[in-house]
Amino acid sequence: MIKARVTVTLKNGVLDPQGKAIEHALDGLGFAGVGSVRQGKVFDIEIDSADRARTEADLKAMCDRLLANTVIENYTVAID
């Protein structure tokens, strides 16, 4: 069993209205000094495989086809 974590974040320059809303909410809750908040997604995935290279290729294909919108998002894949 291979465990992986895929982290998807917005590319620099892409507006992040949800991050901005979180930033304002934190300020409203008294957390002063928060300069910027960017929101993202994390996927923890377990794959029943012994082939690490094949699993990494499959994870990248999953990101390109479903998990990330590569026009506006970046992703990283970390395999344990």
NUVOSE-453486 format. One record per residue (C-alpha): residue in one letter; x, y, z negated. Coordinates in Angstrom, 2 decimals. Layout:
% NUVOSE-453486
<site type="A" X="X" Y="Y" Z="Z"/>
...
END
This chain:
% NUVOSE-453486
<site type="M" X="0.00" Y="0.00" Z="0.00"/>
<site type="I" X="1.38" Y="3.39" Z="1.02"/>
<site type="K" X="0.16" Y="6.54" Z="-0.70"/>
<site type="A" X="0.34" Y="9.89" Z="1.02"/>
<site type="R" X="-0.67" Y="13.46" Z="0.35"/>
<site type="V" X="-1.66" Y="15.72" Z="3.23"/>
<site type="T" X="-1.71" Y="19.45" Z="2.48"/>
<site type="V" X="-3.47" Y="21.75" Z="4.94"/>
<site type="T" X="-3.04" Y="25.52" Z="4.76"/>
<site type="L" X="-4.00" Y="28.46" Z="6.94"/>
<site type="K" X="-1.28" Y="29.80" Z="9.20"/>
<site type="N" X="0.23" Y="33.17" Z="8.33"/>
<site type="G" X="-1.81" Y="35.98" Z="9.84"/>
<site type="V" X="-5.10" Y="34.05" Z="9.77"/>
<site type="L" X="-7.69" Y="35.82" Z="7.64"/>
<site type="D" X="-8.68" Y="33.90" Z="4.51"/>
<site type="P" X="-12.02" Y="35.23" Z="3.21"/>
<site type="Q" X="-12.36" Y="32.43" Z="0.65"/>
<site type="G" X="-8.89" Y="33.20" Z="-0.73"/>
<site type="K" X="-9.81" Y="36.87" Z="-0.92"/>
<site type="A" X="-13.03" Y="36.02" Z="-2.81"/>
<site type="I" X="-11.05" Y="33.90" Z="-5.29"/>
<site type="E" X="-8.56" Y="36.74" Z="-5.72"/>
<site type="H" X="-11.37" Y="39.19" Z="-6.57"/>
<site type="A" X="-13.02" Y="36.67" Z="-8.92"/>
<site type="L" X="-9.76" Y="36.14" Z="-10.80"/>
<site type="D" X="-9.40" Y="39.89" Z="-11.21"/>
<site type="G" X="-12.99" Y="40.07" Z="-12.48"/>
<site type="L" X="-12.18" Y="37.38" Z="-15.04"/>
<site type="G" X="-9.34" Y="39.49" Z="-16.40"/>
<site type="F" X="-6.39" Y="37.84" Z="-14.66"/>
<site type="A" X="-4.55" Y="41.02" Z="-13.69"/>
<site type="G" X="-1.58" Y="41.05" Z="-11.37"/>
<site type="V" X="-2.70" Y="38.34" Z="-8.94"/>
<site type="G" X="-1.29" Y="39.68" Z="-5.69"/>
<site type="S" X="-2.69" Y="37.26" Z="-3.15"/>
<site type="V" X="-4.55" Y="33.97" Z="-2.99"/>
<site type="R" X="-4.55" Y="31.61" Z="0.00"/>
<site type="Q" X="-6.93" Y="28.67" Z="-0.04"/>
<site type="G" X="-6.15" Y="25.23" Z="1.41"/>
<site type="K" X="-7.09" Y="21.54" Z="1.34"/>
<site type="V" X="-5.39" Y="18.45" Z="-0.10"/>
<site type="F" X="-6.09" Y="14.87" Z="0.97"/>
<site type="D" X="-4.77" Y="11.90" Z="-1.02"/>
<site type="I" X="-4.79" Y="8.89" Z="1.29"/>
<site type="E" X="-3.93" Y="5.24" Z="0.64"/>
<site type="I" X="-3.11" Y="3.08" Z="3.64"/>
<site type="D" X="-2.72" Y="-0.69" Z="3.53"/>
<site type="S" X="0.49" Y="-0.97" Z="5.51"/>
<site type="A" X="4.11" Y="-2.01" Z="5.09"/>
<site type="D" X="5.34" Y="-0.06" Z="8.13"/>
<site type="R" X="6.31" Y="3.39" Z="6.84"/>
<site type="A" X="7.15" Y="4.84" Z="10.28"/>
<site type="R" X="3.84" Y="3.68" Z="11.77"/>
<site type="T" X="1.96" Y="5.04" Z="8.75"/>
<site type="E" X="3.63" Y="8.44" Z="9.11"/>
<site type="A" X="2.72" Y="8.55" Z="12.81"/>
<site type="D" X="-0.87" Y="7.56" Z="11.98"/>
<site type="L" X="-1.12" Y="10.28" Z="9.31"/>
<site type="K" X="0.11" Y="12.93" Z="11.73"/>
<site type="A" X="-2.46" Y="11.73" Z="14.29"/>
<site type="M" X="-5.19" Y="11.94" Z="11.62"/>
<site type="C" X="-4.19" Y="15.55" Z="10.94"/>
<site type="D" X="-4.06" Y="16.49" Z="14.61"/>
<site type="R" X="-7.41" Y="14.89" Z="15.39"/>
<site type="L" X="-9.50" Y="15.49" Z="12.25"/>
<site type="L" X="-7.98" Y="16.76" Z="9.03"/>
<site type="A" X="-6.51" Y="20.05" Z="10.30"/>
<site type="N" X="-7.54" Y="22.60" Z="12.88"/>
<site type="T" X="-4.05" Y="23.04" Z="14.32"/>
<site type="V" X="-5.01" Y="26.28" Z="16.05"/>
<site type="I" X="-5.31" Y="28.08" Z="12.70"/>
<site type="E" X="-3.90" Y="25.60" Z="10.15"/>
<site type="N" X="-0.55" Y="24.02" Z="9.31"/>
<site type="Y" X="-0.18" Y="20.69" Z="7.55"/>
<site type="T" X="2.47" Y="18.74" Z="5.67"/>
<site type="V" X="2.56" Y="15.00" Z="5.03"/>
<site type="A" X="4.30" Y="13.61" Z="1.93"/>
<site type="I" X="4.60" Y="9.85" Z="1.57"/>
<site type="D" X="5.37" Y="8.28" Z="-1.82"/>
END
